[in-house]
Amino acid sequence: MSNSDSKSRPRPGPWPPAPEGSAMPPSSWAKRTGFRPKFSGETNASDSGQIALPPRPRDPEAQPDLEAGRARQTTAVNGQLEAEKVQPPPIKDQPVKTRRDSDGGLKSSGNGGANGQALPVVADPSSRARRPVRSDEAVDVLPQIVDDDGVMARHSHMKYELRDTPGLVPIGLWGFQHYLSILGSLILIPLVIVPAMGGTYEDTANVVSTVLFVSGVTTLLHTSFGSRLPLIQGPSFVFLAPALAIINSSEFRGLNGNNFKHIMKELQGAIIIASAFQAILGYSGLMSIFLRLINPVVVAPTIAAVGLSFYSYGFPLVGTCLEIGAVQILLVILFSLYLRKISILGHRVFLIYAVPLGLAITWAAAFLLTEAGVYSYKGCDTNIPASNIISDHCRKHISRMKHCRVDTSQALKSAPWFRFPYPLQWGTPVFTWKMAFVMCVVSIVASVDSVGSYHASSLLVASRPPTPGVLSRGIGLEGLSSVLAGLWGTGTGSTTLTENVHTIAVTKMGSRRAVELGACILIVLSLVGKVGGFLASIPEVMVAALLCYMWAMLSALGLSNLRYSEAGSSRNIIIVGLSLFFSLSIPAYFQQYGISPSSNFSVPSYFQPYIVASHGPFQSKYGGVNYVMNTLLSLHMVIAFLVAVILDNTVPGSRQERGVYVWSDREVARREPAVTKDYELPFRIGRVFRWVKWVGL
């Protein structure tokens, strides 16, 4: 009885009992069908549209780093691991992602960290590596890949990489888009400095056309004989503050006649000497030595200070016509932030064209208001000087009429249909040692800016970061390009625009041929005088509104260099904080020294910070020394650079904590065909100068 009962009784199952139905489908099925679980944390793309990397197993021996806020990991510096780790056996089923470039070579990709430093991943042989699902919205945060030598390789999701040539029409469209998205950086500086020099609408149109021409020529030179990265060259905001300081010098206030040409010739002489100094710095190999002092902790506050230094110019000028300027700022913010993920025909139109779209809509609205008579007041004329206006009614509204109306500029009407910019068009440059010395110091800051742009862009489009020799070659050519800018008379030097990195990441276009074709289009447009006249007729308040956005972007792009370092380290936090604070506080001391509340200046309030040379604290018997010291120590970027470079190179810190830039080794780069094709000079020129080790491969 008992035996039969025991045989018929069911055997007990495993303990604890398994659920009757699985709440989640198997992982492999989910990967094949694209199922996205709602309750499990196993997803491939985050809700924000950023690509998520597969999680790495924890290292039981890793100790948490309280300063950095995360576990300290063993990293590779310059391709050499700091600690030896046992490599796991290869996984046969692990997919290898490859891509064929324009030269027929195959590119493989894997996982990696920032700044060209490899992150060793201890993989579990029993688990199969999963490929992250690509998201069309994920362009803001880019996954990075590392090759076997621990140096950052190119991104696998770029539409066009450095040596890709898909066809004339595609690269032409992408190249024009690249320049259109960076239009604000190319044209806004002439719209600021030419009126400050007393230039007419025709002078502004001519300078804008000259800037477009020189930018196209120097970009072609840089992509062919410089760093060879797809970086647009143009008037940098680094040169804007010293240019305004020179323009507002006391010796130019009592000039009679054409002030514009006289001041422009002084600027040309200072830019030519400073550019020659920068060219010597690059081609002599001194830049390779100076490069050891430049790291992300130095680059970040220096570039951020460039954008923050113009706070006194931005919104005070926007406030002269608030209903136009505020709408301009809000539209650009709406397009670049709230509508940035909207894609039309595969293009994120609002993010890429935020500045041109915002400008076009605001300009059209202001035109309609002007034609409707909103800014028309009976008996008032904007062409009459304010000092000659008798009516109190007109005096009250004359400022509003000048800044809100869009028909006050005569630049488009006065500009010719065809005009060829030529060198020395404003006259023979005037060389003054004190102004040239100020520009030489500024050219060093411009070189620091370019170093950060070279490194960040190479991680996006190139097979490896450039060698120190290639970087020196690029800096040297930037110096020669600025010499051309000085000869043609653009008012500023020509350097790599910081906004290049953001534009490449957003458009996913890194083709060198596309940038070169876009430069040719830019040269053709510069010959059409009406194009320069049209751009020069942008109302001043809209220019100020766009500059508020551009300078904010420049500050953010500068601080983004901290992602290559331990951003949470107390060492780096203190260095960056001190650099930014003193870059604002010390220049404020120089700019406010000797100024009483009853002081009456002949310049507008937003230009008063640039007249420090006449009243600064340095008051020795040598006027030139007073000018140099008062001017340099009133420049925010110079103070930020000095504080950051001293502290970063004297305060102890590991290479990982400092985020030391990793550049390719010259001998290793020469043995790799991909690196050689990326950076070698065309037409076999590099073979002639191969003995010059410090300016090439």
Secondary structure, DSSP 8 states (H G I E B T S, - for coil): -HHHHHHHS-----SS---SS-SS--HHHHHHHT---SSSS--SB-TTS-B--------TT--EETTTTEE----EETTEESS--------TT---EEEE-TTS-EEEE----STT--------TTS--------TT--SS---EE-TTS-EE--TT-SB-TT----HHHHHHHHHHHHHHTHHHHHHHHHHHHHHTT--HHHHHHHHHHHHHHHHHHHHHHHHHSS-SS--EEE-GGGHHHHHHHHT-GGGTT--S-HHHHHHHHHHHHHHHHHHHHHHHHHTSHHHHHGGG--HHHHHHHHHHHHHTTTTTHHHHHGGGHHHHHHHHHHHHIIIIITTT--BTTB-HHHHTHHHHHHHHHHHHHHHHHHTTTT--TT--TTS-GGG---HHHHHHHHHHHHH-SSS--HHHHS-SB----TTTT-S----HHHHHHHHHHHHHHHHHHHHHHHHHHHHHSSS---HHHHHHHHHHHHHHHHHHHHHT-SS-EEE-THHHHHHHHH-B--HHHHHHHHHHHHHHHTBHHHHHHHHTS-HHHHHHHHHHHHHHHHHHHHGGGGGS-TT-HHHHHHHHHHHHHHHHHHHHHHHTT--TT---SS-GGGGGG-GGGT-S---S-HHHHHHHHHHTT-HHHHHHHHHHHHHHHS---HHHHT------HHHHHH-HHHHHHHS-GGGHHHHTTT-GGG--
